[in-house]
Amino acid sequence: MKHAIPHSHDAADRVDDALESSAIGIRAVKISLVALGITAIVQLVVVLISGSIALAADTIHNFADATTAIPLWIAFALSRRAATKRYTYGFGRAEDLAGLFVVLMIAVSAGIAGYESVRRLIDPVEIDHLGLVATAGAVGFVGNELVAMYRIRVGRQIGSAALVADGLHARTDGFGSLAVLVGAAGVALGFPLADPIVGLLITAAIAAVLWTAARDVFRRLMDGVEPALVDAAEHALAHENGVVGVQSLRLRWIGHRLHADAELDVDPDVSLREAHEVAHSAEHALMHAVPKLDSALIHAYPAHHAS
């Protein structure tokens, strides 16, 4: 015997949830784009006035961080489209592909910042307006930290690895902005090389974020899921009335929504209708146990068919 779900009314509820979470993601990238854009423009003005390479490195990263909101915006918009005969799982994977762009932009900003820092070590440039530089660094920290908190909170709320990674990117850049304060202080104390050295430290911070972001994004692209989610799903299915055992369970993220496929052993003496009820009940238990689960396909087999 074999049974596959969900039922139509359950599917409609989950479509509404998916559309709502995508709308939340779009709102988050819009707000963060504006906030980081303003922060970067303020810093750019000070860079042009002061010539600070540490601040220039931080400003480059801020601009790159702001632009990563654009592909995420597009991806969230695409994810709201209905599945088609060609794209039967919908368009949620666009979000994971946008995560690759986030990783690329982090890598580019690290390369540019590192190059400029080394160049200024070899050919130092005098920095003026240290007070402005320090102020711009403080502005960069506050702007990035507010955006980071917002992105990470919303990303975790809707299950978006790309948005969380972009939030961590902004947070590290915020601490890089604080490092600009240290560089300005070093120059004020008579150590002009402090500025490019701090630029190199910012480059190292960006590289660390690059590793974390790349790891998380590629895990999603490889259908990696958190083991705790698998454990929770197995526990929910195994403890459902009528389930003798769990033959197999597969979970995968598509964008910020989860999809499940499970094979269950049921009592071989039950009727087809009773097996249907067991599978339907198991699906509901799974939906309650695993957050952000968008669809579940449950197969029920007589227990003696278990391998």
ABEGO torsion letter per residue (X at the ends): XBBBOBBAAAAAAAAAAAAAAAAAAAAAAAAAAAAAAAAAAAAAAAAAAAGBAAAAAAAAAAAAAAAAAAAAAAAAAAAABBBBAABAAEAAAAAAAAAAAAAAAAAAAAAAAAAAAAAAAABBBBBBGAAAAAAAAAAAAAAAAAAAAAAAAAAAAAGBAAAAAAAAAAAAAAAAAAAAAAAAAAAAAGBAAAAAAAAAAAAAAAAAAAAAAAAAAAAAAAGBBBAAAAAAAAAAAAABBGBABBABBBBBBBEABBBBBBBBBBBAABBAAAAAAAAAAAAAAAAAABBGBABBBBBBBBAAABX
